[in-house]
Amino acid sequence: MSSVQQHQEELANVNSRNPDVTDAASKVHEYTDLCIQGQISKKEYIELIKDIQRELNINQDMVEQDNLILMNTAINGLINLASLA
């Protein structure tokens, strides 16, 4: 089973020259930390990171495919973990 730490590490491995991608990875990491600390609800957290994912998918032509795949994998894993708890 995947863990929050595993997905956080995936986000940390996103290495892009595109500032939108690195910004998105940073925001997801930040929102995850806020959710873990109880500063945002799980429902709010899921919506925030789904919004980031939608934005990245809309802009996928401008994003390197390997980083988009890595971001989507990490975000989907984090959404699943948040939904289970």
VEXPA-115757 format. One record per residue (C-alpha): residue number from 1; x, y, z. Coordinates in Angstrom, 1 decimal. Each point is the difference from the previous one (the first is absolute). Example, Ala and Ser with C-alpha at 12.3 -4.5 7.8 and 13.67 -1.06 7.14 Angstrom:
VEXPA-115757
<pt><pos>1</pos><east>12.3</east><north>-4.5</north><up>7.8</up></pt>
<pt><pos>2</pos><east>1.4</east><north>3.4</north><up>-0.7</up></pt>
end
This chain:
VEXPA-115757
<pt><pos>1</pos><east>0.0</east><north>0.0</north><up>0.0</up></pt>
<pt><pos>2</pos><east>1.2</east><north>3.5</north><up>-0.8</up></pt>
<pt><pos>3</pos><east>0.7</east><north>2.6</north><up>2.7</up></pt>
<pt><pos>4</pos><east>-0.2</east><north>3.8</north><up>0.2</up></pt>
<pt><pos>5</pos><east>3.8</east><north>0.0</north><up>0.4</up></pt>
<pt><pos>6</pos><east>0.4</east><north>-2.0</north><up>-3.2</up></pt>
<pt><pos>7</pos><east>-2.1</east><north>2.5</north><up>-1.9</up></pt>
<pt><pos>8</pos><east>1.7</east><north>2.9</north><up>1.6</up></pt>
<pt><pos>9</pos><east>3.3</east><north>-1.4</north><up>-1.2</up></pt>
<pt><pos>10</pos><east>-1.4</east><north>-0.4</north><up>-3.5</up></pt>
<pt><pos>11</pos><east>-0.9</east><north>3.7</north><up>0.0</up></pt>
<pt><pos>12</pos><east>3.5</east><north>0.9</north><up>1.2</up></pt>
<pt><pos>13</pos><east>1.4</east><north>-1.9</north><up>-3.0</up></pt>
<pt><pos>14</pos><east>-1.9</east><north>2.2</north><up>-2.5</up></pt>
<pt><pos>15</pos><east>2.9</east><north>1.7</north><up>-1.7</up></pt>
<pt><pos>16</pos><east>-1.3</east><north>2.3</north><up>-2.7</up></pt>
<pt><pos>17</pos><east>1.1</east><north>3.1</north><up>-1.8</up></pt>
<pt><pos>18</pos><east>-3.6</east><north>1.0</north><up>-0.2</up></pt>
<pt><pos>19</pos><east>-0.8</east><north>2.2</north><up>3.0</up></pt>
<pt><pos>20</pos><east>-3.7</east><north>-0.9</north><up>-0.1</up></pt>
<pt><pos>21</pos><east>0.9</east><north>-3.7</north><up>0.6</up></pt>
<pt><pos>22</pos><east>2.4</east><north>0.7</north><up>2.9</up></pt>
<pt><pos>23</pos><east>-2.5</east><north>2.5</north><up>1.4</up></pt>
<pt><pos>24</pos><east>-2.8</east><north>-2.6</north><up>-0.1</up></pt>
<pt><pos>25</pos><east>2.2</east><north>-2.6</north><up>1.7</up></pt>
<pt><pos>26</pos><east>0.9</east><north>2.5</north><up>2.7</up></pt>
<pt><pos>27</pos><east>-3.6</east><north>0.9</north><up>0.6</up></pt>
<pt><pos>28</pos><east>-1.2</east><north>-3.6</north><up>0.3</up></pt>
<pt><pos>29</pos><east>2.8</east><north>-0.6</north><up>2.5</up></pt>
<pt><pos>30</pos><east>-1.0</east><north>3.0</north><up>2.0</up></pt>
<pt><pos>31</pos><east>-3.7</east><north>-0.9</north><up>0.0</up></pt>
<pt><pos>32</pos><east>0.9</east><north>-3.5</north><up>1.1</up></pt>
<pt><pos>33</pos><east>1.9</east><north>1.3</north><up>2.9</up></pt>
<pt><pos>34</pos><east>-2.9</east><north>2.3</north><up>0.9</up></pt>
<pt><pos>35</pos><east>-2.4</east><north>-2.9</north><up>-0.1</up></pt>
<pt><pos>36</pos><east>2.2</east><north>-2.2</north><up>2.2</up></pt>
<pt><pos>37</pos><east>0.3</east><north>2.9</north><up>2.5</up></pt>
<pt><pos>38</pos><east>-3.8</east><north>0.4</north><up>0.0</up></pt>
<pt><pos>39</pos><east>0.1</east><north>3.5</north><up>-1.4</up></pt>
<pt><pos>40</pos><east>-2.3</east><north>-0.9</north><up>-2.9</up></pt>
<pt><pos>41</pos><east>-2.6</east><north>-2.7</north><up>-0.2</up></pt>
<pt><pos>42</pos><east>0.4</east><north>-3.2</north><up>-2.1</up></pt>
<pt><pos>43</pos><east>-2.8</east><north>1.1</north><up>-2.2</up></pt>
<pt><pos>44</pos><east>1.6</east><north>3.4</north><up>-0.6</up></pt>
<pt><pos>45</pos><east>3.3</east><north>-1.6</north><up>-0.5</up></pt>
<pt><pos>46</pos><east>-1.4</east><north>-2.4</north><up>-2.7</up></pt>
<pt><pos>47</pos><east>-1.6</east><north>2.9</north><up>-1.8</up></pt>
<pt><pos>48</pos><east>3.1</east><north>2.1</north><up>0.1</up></pt>
<pt><pos>49</pos><east>2.2</east><north>-2.7</north><up>-1.5</up></pt>
<pt><pos>50</pos><east>-2.6</east><north>-1.1</north><up>-2.5</up></pt>
<pt><pos>51</pos><east>0.0</east><north>3.6</north><up>-1.2</up></pt>
<pt><pos>52</pos><east>3.7</east><north>-0.1</north><up>-0.5</up></pt>
<pt><pos>53</pos><east>-0.3</east><north>-3.3</north><up>-1.8</up></pt>
<pt><pos>54</pos><east>-2.7</east><north>1.4</north><up>-2.4</up></pt>
<pt><pos>55</pos><east>2.1</east><north>3.0</north><up>-0.7</up></pt>
<pt><pos>56</pos><east>3.1</east><north>-2.1</north><up>-0.9</up></pt>
<pt><pos>57</pos><east>-2.1</east><north>-2.3</north><up>-2.2</up></pt>
<pt><pos>58</pos><east>-1.4</east><north>3.0</north><up>-1.8</up></pt>
<pt><pos>59</pos><east>3.5</east><north>1.3</north><up>-0.6</up></pt>
<pt><pos>60</pos><east>1.4</east><north>-3.5</north><up>-0.8</up></pt>
<pt><pos>61</pos><east>1.2</east><north>1.1</north><up>-3.5</up></pt>
<pt><pos>62</pos><east>2.4</east><north>2.5</north><up>1.7</up></pt>
<pt><pos>63</pos><east>1.2</east><north>-2.5</north><up>2.7</up></pt>
<pt><pos>64</pos><east>2.6</east><north>-2.7</north><up>-0.3</up></pt>
<pt><pos>65</pos><east>-1.9</east><north>-3.3</north><up>-0.2</up></pt>
<pt><pos>66</pos><east>2.2</east><north>-1.8</north><up>2.6</up></pt>
<pt><pos>67</pos><east>-0.5</east><north>2.6</north><up>2.6</up></pt>
<pt><pos>68</pos><east>-3.8</east><north>0.2</north><up>-0.7</up></pt>
<pt><pos>69</pos><east>-0.2</east><north>-3.8</north><up>0.5</up></pt>
<pt><pos>70</pos><east>2.0</east><north>0.3</north><up>3.3</up></pt>
<pt><pos>71</pos><east>-2.2</east><north>2.8</north><up>1.2</up></pt>
<pt><pos>72</pos><east>-3.2</east><north>-1.8</north><up>-0.8</up></pt>
<pt><pos>73</pos><east>1.2</east><north>-3.2</north><up>1.7</up></pt>
<pt><pos>74</pos><east>0.9</east><north>1.8</north><up>3.2</up></pt>
<pt><pos>75</pos><east>-3.2</east><north>2.1</north><up>0.0</up></pt>
<pt><pos>76</pos><east>-2.3</east><north>-3.0</north><up>-0.6</up></pt>
<pt><pos>77</pos><east>1.8</east><north>-2.0</north><up>2.7</up></pt>
<pt><pos>78</pos><east>-0.4</east><north>2.9</north><up>2.5</up></pt>
<pt><pos>79</pos><east>-3.7</east><north>0.4</north><up>-0.9</up></pt>
<pt><pos>80</pos><east>-0.6</east><north>-3.7</north><up>0.5</up></pt>
<pt><pos>81</pos><east>1.8</east><north>0.1</north><up>3.4</up></pt>
<pt><pos>82</pos><east>-2.0</east><north>3.0</north><up>1.1</up></pt>
<pt><pos>83</pos><east>-3.2</east><north>-1.6</north><up>-1.0</up></pt>
<pt><pos>84</pos><east>0.7</east><north>-3.2</north><up>1.9</up></pt>
<pt><pos>85</pos><east>0.7</east><north>1.8</north><up>3.3</up></pt>
end
